[in-house]
Amino acid sequence: PYGWVVRVLFGLYMAATAAFFLFGKLYLQLVEVLRKTPVPLWNVLLIVVGMLIGCYGERVLNNMIVEEFAELVSYVALVGAIHLYARGKSGVHAASA
């Protein structure tokens, strides 16, 4: 019964966050961080492919096993990316040291 209130409040929160991001010029810091941080391309590619295969398996094939396997691939790739950043193998910690 309170869904419409929550949606309005969430919309206001998102608008305020976007205004803070734009008027505070935080996008400049975001661009700088993304420029300095190397992106693990294969991990990101596996995450995107896993999401696409999961959607295809769920909606087109109606096969939950394909969907769950694709989600597993995405989660393993995400854990791999986190592991690379935590261990400094991506060059993030090596560049700052």
C-alpha positions in Angstrom: 0.0 0.0 0.0 3.0 2.4 0.4 4.6 1.6 -2.9 3.7 5.0 -4.4 5.3 6.9 -1.5 8.5 4.8 -1.7 8.8 5.4 -5.4 8.3 9.1 -5.1 10.8 9.3 -2.2 13.3 7.2 -4.1 12.9 9.3 -7.2 13.6 12.5 -5.1 16.6 10.8 -3.6 18.0 9.9 -7.0 17.4 13.4 -8.4 19.2 14.9 -5.4 22.1 12.5 -5.8 22.4 13.4 -9.5 22.2 17.1 -8.8 24.9 16.7 -6.1 27.1 14.7 -8.6 26.7 17.3 -11.4 26.7 20.6 -9.4 29.6 19.4 -7.1 31.6 18.5 -10.3 32.2 15.0 -8.9 32.3 13.7 -12.4 35.8 15.2 -12.8 37.0 13.1 -10.0 35.3 10.0 -11.4 37.1 10.6 -14.8 40.4 11.0 -13.1 40.0 7.8 -11.1 38.9 5.9 -14.2 41.9 7.2 -16.1 44.4 6.1 -13.4 42.8 2.7 -12.6 43.4 -0.2 -15.0 40.3 -2.2 -15.8 40.6 -6.0 -15.9 39.2 -6.3 -19.4 38.7 -10.1 -19.4 36.9 -10.1 -16.1 34.5 -7.3 -17.2 33.9 -9.1 -20.5 33.1 -12.3 -18.6 30.7 -10.5 -16.3 28.9 -8.9 -19.3 28.8 -12.1 -21.3 27.5 -14.0 -18.2 24.7 -11.5 -17.7 23.7 -11.7 -21.4 23.7 -15.5 -21.5 21.7 -15.5 -18.2 19.1 -13.2 -19.7 19.0 -15.3 -22.9 18.7 -18.6 -20.9 16.0 -17.3 -18.7 13.8 -15.4 -21.2 14.3 -17.3 -24.5 15.3 -20.8 -23.6 13.3 -20.9 -20.3 16.2 -22.9 -18.9 17.1 -22.1 -15.3 20.3 -24.2 -15.4 21.7 -22.1 -18.2 20.8 -19.0 -16.3 22.3 -20.1 -13.0 25.5 -21.3 -14.8 25.8 -17.9 -16.5 25.3 -16.2 -13.1 28.0 -18.4 -11.6 30.4 -17.3 -14.4 29.7 -13.7 -13.7 30.2 -14.1 -10.0 33.5 -16.0 -10.5 34.7 -13.2 -12.8 33.7 -10.6 -10.3 35.6 -12.4 -7.5 38.6 -12.7 -9.9 38.6 -8.9 -10.5 38.3 -8.2 -6.7 41.2 -10.7 -6.1 43.4 -8.9 -8.8 42.8 -5.6 -7.1 43.3 -6.9 -3.6 46.6 -8.6 -4.5 47.9 -5.7 -6.6 48.1 -7.7 -9.8 46.3 -5.1 -11.8 49.0 -2.5 -11.3 46.9 -0.3 -9.0 49.0 -0.8 -5.9 52.3 -1.1 -7.8 51.7 2.3 -9.4 51.0 4.0 -6.1 54.0 2.4 -4.3 
